[in-house]
Amino acid sequence: VARLSGAVKLLVAQTPTVDEALSSILGSTDFGAIVRLMKLHSSSAEVQAHGCKVLAQMEGPWKVAAADGFIEAVVKAMNAHATSAAVQEHGCLALCGMPLTLDTQRVEVASK
């Protein structure tokens, strides 16, 4: 039986509050779950900053991360919270930490 991360369990159980999303993001190693929580709370700069921070600290598999919407989530967070220094800092770190080895990833980042 596979163990589900706190973020995945929370998503399955309910629509999380901002505090619940923050708590589960900080303990997650699941790109997809973090991206989904960021989408659910796109208006919260705090959730976006924490999501970007955790994504910046994670390591591949990068093809999975790209497929889970990692790039799009980070760029959307940075665009939506342009005045949040934390979102901008962690978003840049997340994007810079991801190796751009696929042409589609280069195009996707450049087009945002």
C-alpha positions in Angstrom: 0.0 0.0 0.0 1.5 3.3 -1.1 1.7 6.1 1.5 0.0 9.2 0.5 1.6 12.6 1.3 -0.3 14.9 3.6 -1.0 17.2 0.6 -2.6 14.3 -1.4 -4.7 13.1 1.6 -5.9 16.6 2.2 -6.9 17.0 -1.4 -8.8 13.8 -1.4 -10.6 14.5 1.8 -11.8 18.1 1.3 -11.1 21.5 -0.1 -8.4 22.7 2.3 -8.4 26.0 4.0 -5.3 28.3 3.5 -3.8 27.1 6.8 -4.4 23.5 5.9 -2.9 24.0 2.5 0.2 25.7 4.0 0.7 22.9 6.4 0.4 20.2 3.8 2.6 22.0 1.3 5.4 22.2 3.7 5.5 18.4 4.2 4.9 17.3 0.7 7.2 15.8 -1.9 4.5 15.5 -4.5 4.7 18.0 -7.4 1.1 17.5 -8.5 -0.4 17.9 -5.0 1.5 21.1 -4.4 0.4 22.5 -7.8 -3.2 21.6 -7.1 -3.1 23.3 -3.7 -1.5 26.4 -5.4 -4.4 26.4 -7.9 -7.0 26.1 -5.2 -5.6 29.1 -3.3 -4.3 31.2 -6.2 -5.4 34.4 -4.5 -3.3 33.7 -1.4 0.2 35.1 -1.8 1.3 33.1 1.3 0.2 29.8 -0.2 1.9 30.7 -3.5 5.2 31.7 -1.8 5.3 28.5 0.2 4.4 26.4 -2.8 7.1 28.0 -4.8 9.6 27.7 -2.0 8.9 23.9 -1.6 9.0 23.4 -5.3 12.4 25.2 -5.4 13.8 22.8 -2.9 12.6 19.7 -4.6 14.6 17.6 -7.0 13.3 15.8 -10.1 11.9 13.9 -11.8 11.6 17.0 -13.9 9.5 15.4 -16.7 6.9 14.6 -14.0 7.1 18.1 -12.6 6.6 19.6 -16.0 3.6 17.3 -16.7 2.1 18.2 -13.3 2.0 21.9 -14.3 5.0 23.0 -12.2 6.1 25.7 -14.6 2.6 27.0 -15.2 1.8 27.2 -11.5 5.0 29.1 -10.6 4.6 31.6 -13.5 0.9 32.1 -12.7 1.8 32.7 -9.0 4.5 35.2 -10.0 2.1 37.1 -12.4 -0.8 37.1 -9.9 1.4 38.3 -7.0 3.8 40.7 -8.7 4.2 42.8 -5.6 5.0 39.9 -3.3 8.7 39.8 -2.8 8.4 36.2 -1.3 6.5 34.9 -4.3 8.9 36.5 -6.7 12.0 35.3 -4.9 10.8 31.7 -4.4 9.3 31.6 -7.9 12.6 32.6 -9.5 14.5 30.0 -7.4 12.0 27.3 -8.4 12.3 28.1 -12.1 16.1 28.5 -12.0 16.5 25.2 -10.2 14.7 23.3 -12.9 17.0 22.1 -15.7 15.6 23.3 -19.0 16.6 20.2 -21.0 13.6 19.9 -23.1 12.8 22.4 -25.9 9.1 22.4 -24.9 10.1 23.6 -21.4 12.2 26.4 -22.8 9.3 27.6 -25.0 6.8 27.3 -22.2 8.8 29.5 -19.8 9.7 32.0 -22.5 6.0 32.3 -23.6 4.8 33.1 -20.0 
